[in-house]
Amino acid sequence: MSAASARLDPEVVASRRAARLAAVQALYQMEFAGSSAATAVKDVLNGHLPADDEGAIDTEVDADLFRQIVETTVEKQGELDTLLAAHLARGWKLERLDAVARAILRAGVIELWRRPDVPTAVVIDEYVEIAKSFFDGPEPGFVNATLDACVPAVRASAGA
């Protein structure tokens, strides 16, 4: 975690972490179950997401960050998927990835693009940690490498 993030109030850090997890879960729900963005947002506002193996996480979700990630992902999914596909390791196709991994990558790229105020390392670290909560294998490393590969294109277009 960077010095700037370390200075943040622990409640702010926790609410952003919860927003990221909720966004990944919402994006997965939207893809897997065909839910709408409105349903996903409603689920978060009603306390149904984010959740872990033991149920709803008892942390306030940064609603603005959550909405920004989910709504921008839906709005820009075509561009986003083209960018991700161009930066995947050789031989990989976006549609071949696990739906959770796709959701993590999409959310991570959107945050890198839309939140230049959040240090790159923090964004990548947060999504790698989310990947670790879902996967025991090489996926967290794959998420790290893919997000890192996207940084020059994404941060340049964000003006960062």
C-alpha positions in Angstrom: 0.0 0.0 0.0 1.3 3.4 -0.9 2.0 6.2 1.6 -1.0 8.1 0.3 -3.3 5.2 0.9 -1.7 4.5 4.3 -2.8 8.0 5.4 -6.4 7.3 4.5 -8.9 6.7 7.3 -9.1 2.9 7.8 -12.9 3.2 7.4 -12.4 4.8 4.0 -9.9 2.0 3.0 -12.4 -0.6 4.1 -15.4 1.0 2.3 -13.4 1.2 -0.9 -12.3 -2.4 -0.6 -15.9 -3.4 0.0 -16.9 -1.4 -3.1 -14.4 -3.2 -5.2 -15.5 -6.6 -4.0 -19.2 -5.7 -4.5 -18.4 -4.4 -8.0 -16.7 -7.7 -9.0 -19.6 -9.7 -7.5 -22.2 -7.5 -9.3 -20.4 -7.7 -12.6 -20.2 -11.5 -12.2 -23.9 -11.6 -11.3 -24.8 -9.5 -14.3 -22.8 -11.8 -16.7 -23.7 -15.1 -15.2 -27.3 -14.5 -14.2 -28.2 -11.8 -16.8 -28.9 -9.3 -14.0 -29.1 -5.6 -14.9 -26.8 -2.9 -13.5 -29.9 -1.5 -11.7 -30.5 -4.8 -10.0 -26.8 -5.1 -9.0 -26.8 -1.6 -7.6 -30.1 -2.3 -5.7 -28.5 -5.5 -4.2 -25.6 -3.4 -2.8 -27.8 -0.7 -1.5 -30.0 -3.3 0.2 -26.9 -4.9 1.8 -26.9 -8.1 -0.2 -23.4 -7.5 -1.7 -20.5 -7.7 -1.0 -20.6 -11.1 0.5 -18.1 -13.7 1.5 -18.5 -17.4 2.5 -20.2 -16.3 5.7 -22.7 -13.8 4.3 -22.9 -10.1 3.8 -19.7 -8.2 4.8 -20.4 -5.8 7.7 -18.7 -2.8 6.1 -20.1 0.4 4.6 -19.6 0.3 0.8 -18.2 3.4 -1.0 -21.3 3.7 -3.1 -19.8 6.3 -5.5 -16.8 4.0 -6.3 -19.1 1.0 -6.6 -21.5 2.8 -9.0 -18.6 4.2 -11.0 -17.1 0.8 -11.6 -20.3 -1.0 -12.4 -21.9 1.7 -14.6 -18.8 2.5 -16.5 -18.1 -1.2 -17.1 -21.6 -1.6 -18.6 -21.3 1.6 -20.6 -17.8 0.9 -22.0 -17.8 -2.9 -22.1 -17.0 -3.1 -25.8 -13.9 -0.8 -25.5 -12.9 -2.4 -22.3 -13.0 -5.9 -23.6 -11.0 -4.9 -26.7 -8.4 -3.3 -24.5 -8.2 -6.4 -22.2 -8.0 -8.8 -25.1 -5.1 -6.8 -26.6 -3.2 -7.1 -23.3 -3.8 -10.7 -22.3 -0.9 -13.1 -22.3 -0.2 -14.7 -25.7 -2.7 -17.5 -26.5 -5.4 -16.3 -24.1 -8.8 -15.1 -25.1 -11.0 -13.0 -22.9 -14.0 -15.2 -23.5 -12.0 -18.3 -22.3 -11.3 -16.8 -18.9 -13.4 -17.7 -15.9 -16.3 -15.2 -15.4 -15.0 -14.1 -12.0 -11.6 -13.4 -13.5 -13.2 -11.3 -16.3 -15.1 -9.4 -13.7 -12.0 -8.7 -11.7 -10.1 -7.5 -14.8 -12.9 -5.3 -16.0 -13.3 -3.7 -12.6 -9.6 -3.2 -12.3 -9.2 -1.5 -15.7 -12.2 0.7 -15.1 -10.8 1.9 -11.8 -7.3 2.5 -13.3 -9.0 4.5 -16.1 -11.6 6.5 -14.1 -9.7 7.0 -10.8 -6.3 8.5 -11.7 -6.3 9.8 -8.1 -5.8 6.3 -6.8 -2.2 5.1 -7.2 -1.7 2.4 -9.8 0.0 0.0 -7.4 -3.0 0.3 -5.0 -5.5 -0.5 -7.7 -3.6 -3.5 -8.9 -2.9 -4.8 -5.3 -6.6 -4.5 -4.4 -7.7 -6.5 -7.4 -5.0 -9.1 -6.9 -6.2 -9.5 -3.3 -9.8 -10.0 -4.6 -8.5 -12.6 -7.0 -6.8 -14.4 -4.1 -10.1 -14.5 -2.3 -11.7 -16.4 -5.3 -8.7 -18.5 -6.6 -6.0 -20.7 -5.1 -4.1 -21.1 -8.4 -2.2 -18.8 -10.8 -5.1 -16.5 -11.4 -3.9 -13.7 -9.0 -0.6 -13.6 -10.9 -2.5 -13.5 -14.1 -4.7 -10.6 -12.9 -1.5 -8.8 -11.7 0.2 -9.2 -15.1 -2.8 -8.3 -17.2 -3.7 -5.1 -15.2 0.0 -4.1 -15.2 0.1 -4.6 -19.0 -3.0 -2.4 -19.4 -1.6 0.5 -17.3 0.2 2.5 -20.0 -2.8 2.6 -22.3 -5.4 3.2 -19.6 -3.5 5.8 -17.5 -2.4 7.7 -20.6 -6.1 7.9 -21.8 -7.1 9.1 -18.3 -4.6 11.9 -18.4 -2.6 10.4 -15.5 
